[in-house]
Amino acid sequence: STFAIIFAVVAAGEEEGIIPFALGVMTYAYAGLLAVFVCVLLLDRGSGATIIAALFTGAVTVHLMREFSGTSIGWWMVVAFSASLGVCALQKGKRPIPESQQRGFELVMAEEVK
């Protein structure tokens, strides 16, 4: 993907093995993705804007930790996940009512009107 190619070019000058390189590139995308998954499905929060901001936050956090901290790849994931989760949870998104539940909602509303 384009994302992997960009970070492959960024890390081209470093001398590390293929596994640490692959794990490092993976954390850029997956920290934000995991946070969005947890936030939307388990916490029922996140709007379109906060989801995009959370994905961006995850990538930026991993990049900053890679450049300026001496921590390992595992900590990059934990810190970037936490930052992305916080950004994604800032706003509660509007969820459409599933069609299977709309029918029951209409019946309840009709009974209340009577």
Backbone hydrogen bonds in HBPLUS format (Angstrom, degrees):
<---DONOR---> <-ACCEPTOR-->    atom                        ^
c    i                          cat <-CA-CA->   ^        H-A-AA   ^      H-
h    n   atom  resd res      DA  || num        DHA   H-A  angle D-A-AA Bond
n    s   type  num  typ     dist DA aas  dist angle  dist       angle   num
A0005-ILE N   A0001-SER O   3.18 MM   4  6.46 156.6  2.23 148.3 155.0     1
A0006-ILE N   A0002-THR O   2.97 MM   4  6.20 160.5  2.01 155.2 159.5     2
A0007-PHE N   A0003-PHE O   3.27 MM   4  6.55 165.5  2.29 149.5 152.4     3
A0008-ALA N   A0004-ALA O   2.87 MM   4  5.97 135.0  2.08 140.3 153.3     4
A0009-VAL N   A0005-ILE O   3.06 MM   4  6.29 152.8  2.14 147.7 153.2     5
A0010-VAL N   A0006-ILE O   3.08 MM   4  6.39 152.1  2.16 141.7 149.9     6
A0011-ALA N   A0007-PHE O   3.05 MM   4  6.08 154.3  2.11 137.6 143.1     7
A0012-ALA N   A0009-VAL O   3.38 MM   3  5.10 165.4  2.41  99.6 103.3     8
A0014-GLU N   A0011-ALA O   3.22 MM   3  5.64 155.2  2.29 113.1 120.0     9
A0021-PHE N   A0017-GLY O   3.17 MM   4  6.23 154.2  2.24 142.1 149.9    10
A0022-ALA N   A0018-ILE O   2.83 MM   4  5.98 160.3  1.87 148.4 153.6    11
A0023-LEU N   A0019-ILE O   2.92 MM   4  6.10 167.4  1.93 159.0 162.2    12
A0024-GLY N   A0020-PRO O   2.92 MM   4  5.96 151.8  2.00 140.4 148.5    13
A0025-VAL N   A0021-PHE O   2.96 MM   4  6.23 159.4  2.00 151.7 156.5    14
A0026-MET N   A0022-ALA O   2.90 MM   4  6.02 157.2  1.96 146.7 153.8    15
A0027-THR N   A0023-LEU O   3.09 MM   4  6.25 149.3  2.19 143.9 150.2    16
A0028-TYR N   A0025-VAL O   3.22 MM   3  5.58 138.7  2.40 104.7 115.0    17
A0030-TYR N   A0026-MET O   2.95 MM   4  6.04 173.6  1.96 167.9 166.7    18
A0031-ALA N   A0027-THR O   3.29 MM   4  5.53 156.3  2.35 129.1 132.2    19
A0033-LEU N   A0029-ALA O   3.16 MM   4  6.34 162.2  2.20 149.0 154.4    20
A0034-LEU N   A0030-TYR O   2.94 MM   4  5.78 165.1  1.96 141.3 145.2    21
A0035-ALA N   A0031-ALA O   3.21 MM   4  6.34 157.5  2.27 140.2 146.5    22
A0036-VAL N   A0032-GLY O   2.94 MM   4  6.16 158.5  1.99 151.7 157.2    23
A0037-PHE N   A0033-LEU O   2.94 MM   4  6.13 160.9  1.98 150.1 155.6    24
A0038-VAL N   A0034-LEU O   2.98 MM   4  6.19 169.1  1.99 153.6 155.7    25
A0039-CYS N   A0035-ALA O   2.89 MM   4  5.96 161.5  1.92 147.0 153.1    26
A0040-VAL N   A0036-VAL O   2.91 MM   4  5.93 171.2  1.91 154.0 156.2    27
A0041-LEU N   A0037-PHE O   3.02 MM   4  5.89 162.2  2.05 148.7 153.8    28
A0042-LEU N   A0038-VAL O   2.97 MM   4  5.25 144.1  2.10 127.4 138.8    29
A0043-LEU N   A0038-VAL O   3.25 MM   5  6.70 141.8  2.41 150.3 159.3    30
A0045-ARG N   A0039-CYS O   3.14 MM   6  5.71 167.9  2.16 136.9 140.2    31
A0046-GLY N   A0091-GLN O   2.75 MM  45  5.38 150.2  1.83 149.5 159.0    32
A0051-ILE N   A0047-SER O   2.92 MM   4  6.03 150.0  2.01 153.8 162.0    33
A0052-ILE N   A0048-GLY O   3.22 MM   4  6.40 163.9  2.24 145.0 148.5    34
A0053-ALA N   A0049-ALA O   2.99 MM   4  6.17 160.5  2.02 146.3 152.4    35
A0054-ALA N   A0050-THR O   2.83 MM   4  5.88 145.5  1.95 136.8 145.9    36
A0055-LEU N   A0051-ILE O   3.05 MM   4  6.33 156.0  2.11 149.8 155.0    37
A0056-PHE N   A0052-ILE O   3.10 MM   4  6.34 160.9  2.14 149.1 154.2    38
A0057-THR N   A0053-ALA O   2.81 MM   4  5.97 155.0  1.87 144.7 152.5    39
A0058-GLY N   A0054-ALA O   2.95 MM   4  6.12 156.9  2.00 147.6 152.5    40
A0059-ALA N   A0055-LEU O   3.28 MM   4  6.56 162.5  2.31 146.0 149.4    41
A0060-VAL N   A0056-PHE O   2.98 MM   4  6.19 165.7  2.00 155.8 160.0    42
A0061-THR N   A0057-THR O   2.86 MM   4  5.91 161.3  1.90 150.6 156.2    43
A0062-VAL N   A0058-GLY O   3.06 MM   4  6.22 163.2  2.09 148.3 152.5    44
A0063-HIS N   A0059-ALA O   3.01 MM   4  6.18 159.6  2.06 145.1 151.2    45
A0064-LEU N   A0060-VAL O   2.90 MM   4  6.13 163.0  1.93 153.5 157.6    46
A0065-MET N   A0061-THR O   2.94 MM   4  6.13 160.6  1.97 150.4 155.9    47
A0066-ARG N   A0062-VAL O   2.85 MM   4  5.98 152.3  1.93 148.6 156.6    48
A0067-GLU N   A0063-HIS O   3.02 MM   4  6.21 154.7  2.09 148.1 154.3    49
A0068-PHE N   A0064-LEU O   2.88 MM   4  5.86 162.7  1.91 151.1 156.0    50
A0069-SER N   A0065-MET O   3.10 MM   4  5.07 143.3  2.24 130.4 131.9    51
A0075-TRP N   A0072-SER O   3.14 MM   3  5.57 126.7  2.44 106.3 118.2    52
A0076-TRP N   A0072-SER O   3.27 MM   4  6.69 145.9  2.40 144.0 153.8    53
A0076-TRP N   A0073-ILE O   3.10 MM   3  5.04 121.1  2.46  93.8 109.0    54
A0077-MET N   A0073-ILE O   3.21 MM   4  6.58 155.4  2.28 151.6 156.3    55
A0078-VAL N   A0074-GLY O   3.15 MM   4  6.48 159.7  2.19 145.6 150.8    56
A0079-VAL N   A0075-TRP O   2.96 MM   4  6.03 175.8  1.96 154.5 155.8    57
A0080-ALA N   A0076-TRP O   2.92 MM   4  5.91 164.0  1.94 149.3 154.7    58
A0081-PHE N   A0077-MET O   2.84 MM   4  5.79 154.0  1.91 143.8 151.5    59
A0082-SER N   A0078-VAL O   3.03 MM   4  6.20 161.3  2.07 144.8 149.8    60
A0083-ALA N   A0079-VAL O   2.98 MM   4  6.23 161.2  2.02 150.5 155.5    61
A0084-SER N   A0080-ALA O   2.92 MM   4  6.01 162.7  1.95 146.9 152.1    62
A0085-LEU N   A0081-PHE O   2.82 MM   4  5.95 157.2  1.87 151.2 157.9    63
A0086-GLY N   A0082-SER O   3.05 MM   4  6.21 157.2  2.11 144.7 150.3    64
A0087-VAL N   A0083-ALA O   3.09 MM   4  6.37 156.0  2.15 146.9 153.1    65
A0088-CYS N   A0084-SER O   2.86 MM   4  6.05 165.6  1.88 153.4 157.6    66
A0089-ALA N   A0085-LEU O   3.00 MM   4  6.05 150.4  2.09 145.8 153.0    67
A0090-LEU N   A0087-VAL O   3.26 MM   3  5.47 164.7  2.28 108.6 112.6    68
A0101-GLN N   A0098-PRO O   2.95 MM   3  5.43 137.8  2.13 111.0 122.4    69
A0102-GLN N   A0098-PRO O   3.04 MM   4  6.32 133.9  2.26 145.7 159.2    70
A0102-GLN N   A0099-GLU O   3.23 MM   3  4.96 131.2  2.48  90.2 103.3    71
A0105-PHE N   A0101-GLN O   3.08 MM   4  6.28 152.5  2.16 145.4 153.4    72
A0106-GLU N   A0102-GLN O   2.90 MM   4  6.16 154.7  1.97 153.1 158.9    73
A0107-LEU N   A0103-ARG O   3.13 MM   4  6.42 152.7  2.20 145.1 152.1    74
A0108-VAL N   A0104-GLY O   3.06 MM   4  6.28 159.0  2.10 148.4 153.6    75
A0109-MET N   A0105-PHE O   3.00 MM   4  6.20 161.5  2.03 148.9 153.9    76
A0110-ALA N   A0106-GLU O   2.95 MM   4  6.11 153.4  2.03 144.4 151.6    77
A0111-GLU N   A0107-LEU O   3.04 MM   4  6.25 154.1  2.11 147.2 153.4    78
A0112-GLU N   A0108-VAL O   3.09 MM   4  6.32 147.7  2.19 145.7 154.2    79
A0113-VAL N   A0109-MET O   3.19 MM   4  6.38 143.1  2.33 142.5 151.2    80
